Amino acid sequence: MIVMMFAKFVLSMAGMVFVGQEVANLSTRLRLRLIDGIMKARWGFFTSQPTGRFTAAVSTDSDRAATAFKQAGLIFAKFVEILVYFVGALFISWQFSVAAVVLCVLLWIAVSRYMRMAKRAGRGKTKYNQRLAGAVTEVLTNIKALKAMNRHGHIAAVFDTDIDKLSRALRRENDSNAAVVALQDPLLAGFLVTGIYFGYNYFGMPFEALVATIWLLRRIAAKIGEIRAGMQGMFIDSSAFWSTVALIEETEIEAEQMQKGSSMILQNEARFADVSFAYPSRDVMKDINIAIEAGKVTTIIGPSGSGKTTIADLLVGLHQPRSGQVLIDGMSLKDGDLRQWRNRIGYIPQDNILFNDTVAQNVTLGDATIDNSRIEAALKLAGAWQFVSRLPAGLDEMVGVRGNLLSGGQRQRLSIARALINDPNLLILDEATSALDHDTALEICDSVRSLAGQRTILAITHQSLWIDAADRIYEMENGSVTLAEKHSS
Ligand SMILES: Nc1ncnc2c1ncn2[C@@H]1O[C@H](COP(=O)(O)OP(=O)(O)OP(=O)(O)O)[C@@H](O)[C@H]1O
């Protein structure tokens, strides 16, 4: 018995050390693979997914997945222990061995309903956690407008259904736990009393064998209880594991094809040749032709929703034309080296988001090879140096959550500096100065205009100053593009 107990100790310790190491690594590996997959996924896939799927997977689900794995390891260790007890039982009596197997089967049957309940609870927990994470992120991004209009109460009510379903899942989890724990003792007591009765009266087991048997039975029942608790935990958390793994696989399948083609510089022109494009839900443009001349300012105007941003997305290669081609100096974007092409682009989107970090980090986006003099030069070019140089910590000043310690115009200027930091060949501005007062916008427009010559500028805008600054103006409407007269501004 002592030898067996020692063997059990060695085996379970070895198992626990292994499980401990793997658990520590697993959530990290899942997170790293997931973040890598998200970053490399094609744009269309990314925009079609609810944000909560990504945020919940990277934060809570990865941890729950590791917990499920840990439970699996513990269950394995407990099985080994039961096996050791079972071998011990064989030395005492075959009747006992049969009794132990019957005990295992009975306990399992008694709790199987609650195991299914735990599985359902786990799936609900994963699903509604993801939905809530996404909805809360979206609402928090827009909380200012909601509060200003006193509408936050209504939107909070939208969460109620998900919160209610999540709470039901948690209740189911608790109920299944409680039921299984409560069942354990009466089942065991009933089994022991029956075992003693039959063992003593019918099988004539000697007193010592009976004591040893009861002790072993008690141990086995305790281990089965631990396995049951482990399996319940595993069922609850394994849905997070499978959901995370499924998301990783999906992002890997949806990875953007970044072929190693020829390098594209934009020395002469970028051309849209008979390009048509449609989102799954609607057609956006049909057979359009645009020439963006290198070193010049091209402005695209048009009513809201006419497809101006989509033009920029096609030029960057975030979307692929349904027919026709986007050509850079005569080479189709799909034949060129997309990664290298994007290195040459400075892109200022409509809705610029700053990170809760320093001015410098927001401009360099974490690229440690960029020194302060380059940051300063980019800030000057973007018209941001005047206010940054007056900040108490200068480049090291924190900008706040989503940049909320800065004004809208200051945030936009930092975004422009971020786009200019890598000295791009092509600068795309999507309503980049729309939040600025006319004089500041004009100042930036003039600075950007002065960059033309060495750089190509594509401005998507409603502002007349960019129309005045343009060498060429295109007007988008109803899925087609026309070359507008310069004086039409
Ligand atoms: N990811 C998407 N999935 C489906 N439809 C989309 C998607 N993005 C944009 N659209 C639709 O495509 C059309 C063109 O959108 P786009 O953003 O290019 O217009 P826009 O001219 O830049 O508009 P705005 O001036 O308002 O920014 C719009 O009608 C929009 O509803």
The ligand as an SDF file (V2000), in Angstrom:
LIG
                    3D

 31 33  0  0  0  0  0  0  0  0999 V2000
  -17.7900   46.9970  -45.1930 N   0  0  0  0  0  0  0  0  0  0  0  0
  -18.8730   47.3280  -45.9120 C   0  0  0  0  0  0  0  0  0  0  0  0
  -19.8040   46.4090  -46.1620 N   0  0  0  0  0  0  0  0  0  0  0  0
  -20.8920   46.7020  -46.8940 C   0  0  0  0  0  0  0  0  0  0  0  0
  -21.1420   47.9190  -47.4240 N   0  0  0  0  0  0  0  0  0  0  0  0
  -20.2500   48.8860  -47.1980 C   0  0  0  0  0  0  0  0  0  0  0  0
  -19.0750   48.6500  -46.4300 C   0  0  0  0  0  0  0  0  0  0  0  0
  -18.3670   49.7980  -46.3720 N   0  0  0  0  0  0  0  0  0  0  0  0
  -19.0820   50.7070  -47.0850 C   0  0  0  0  0  0  0  0  0  0  0  0
  -20.2070   50.1750  -47.5650 N   0  0  0  0  0  0  0  0  0  0  0  0
  -21.2190   50.8140  -48.4140 C   0  0  0  0  0  0  0  0  0  0  0  0
  -20.5630   51.2010  -49.6260 O   0  0  0  0  0  0  0  0  0  0  0  0
  -20.9420   52.4980  -50.0110 C   0  0  0  0  0  0  0  0  0  0  0  0
  -19.7120   53.3620  -50.2270 C   0  0  0  0  0  0  0  0  0  0  0  0
  -19.0940   53.5780  -48.9670 O   0  0  0  0  0  0  0  0  0  0  0  0
  -17.8800   54.5890  -48.8030 P   0  0  0  0  0  0  0  0  0  0  0  0
  -17.4750   54.5660  -47.3790 O   0  0  0  0  0  0  0  0  0  0  0  0
  -16.8350   54.2610  -49.8120 O   0  0  0  0  0  0  0  0  0  0  0  0
  -18.5730   55.9730  -49.1750 O   0  0  0  0  0  0  0  0  0  0  0  0
  -18.0170   57.4510  -49.0530 P   0  0  0  0  0  0  0  0  0  0  0  0
  -18.2980   58.1290  -50.3330 O   0  0  0  0  0  0  0  0  0  0  0  0
  -16.6130   57.4510  -48.5900 O   0  0  0  0  0  0  0  0  0  0  0  0
  -18.9680   58.0270  -47.9240 O   0  0  0  0  0  0  0  0  0  0  0  0
  -18.7000   59.2170  -46.8640 P   0  0  0  0  0  0  0  0  0  0  0  0
  -18.4330   60.4690  -47.6270 O   0  0  0  0  0  0  0  0  0  0  0  0
  -19.9830   59.2770  -46.1210 O   0  0  0  0  0  0  0  0  0  0  0  0
  -17.5580   58.7660  -46.0260 O   0  0  0  0  0  0  0  0  0  0  0  0
  -21.8660   53.0290  -48.9300 C   0  0  0  0  0  0  0  0  0  0  0  0
  -23.1830   53.0000  -49.4110 O   0  0  0  0  0  0  0  0  0  0  0  0
  -21.7270   52.0900  -47.7800 C   0  0  0  0  0  0  0  0  0  0  0  0
  -22.9690   51.8460  -47.1980 O   0  0  0  0  0  0  0  0  0  0  0  0
  1  2  1  0
  2  3  1  0
  2  7  2  0
  3  4  2  0
  4  5  1  0
  5  6  2  0
  6  7  1  0
  6 10  1  0
  7  8  1  0
  8  9  2  0
  9 10  1  0
 10 11  1  0
 11 12  1  0
 11 30  1  0
 12 13  1  0
 13 14  1  0
 13 28  1  0
 14 15  1  0
 15 16  1  0
 16 17  2  0
 16 18  1  0
 16 19  1  0
 19 20  1  0
 20 21  2  0
 20 22  1  0
 20 23  1  0
 23 24  1  0
 24 25  2  0
 24 26  1  0
 24 27  1  0
 28 29  1  0
 28 30  1  0
 30 31  1  0
M  END
$$$$
